[in-house]
Amino acid sequence: QVQLVESGGGLVQAGGSLRLSCVASGSISSISRMGWYRQAPGKQRELVARITSAGRTDDIDSVKGRFTISGDNAKKTVALQMNSLKPEDTAVYSCNARVPGTLGIEYNYWGQGTQVTVSS
């Protein structure tokens, strides 16, 4: 079983910065990919950024140049550095991990989420 615990959320003024972190634990041998998703009130959940075990990263256009995702395979952690925050970044941010299983099947695990609130 895999557990994900996020931290680093909070209240910040527009233009400020926050750093989110996620730690995976449990009896796992590897993680294929980890990422950050967010869901704002009244909106659908969306992918923010993701990183593979090989270090390849991807992020959405709305955060490009402002957010940076990084990971540590040995520590099974992933972080999201968020700079130049905007009120529209306000959302619950959740960590996701994709873990390979048997027969090529991969399983998704989710953290409970951490609230990020950006004031005007």
Secondary structure, DSSP 8 states (H G I E B T S, - for coil): -EEEEEE--EEEETT--EEEEEEEEES-S--SEEEEEEE-TTS--EEEEEEETT--EEE-GGGTTTEEEEEETTTTEEEEEE-S--GGG-EEEEEEEEEE-STT-EEEEE---EEEEEE-
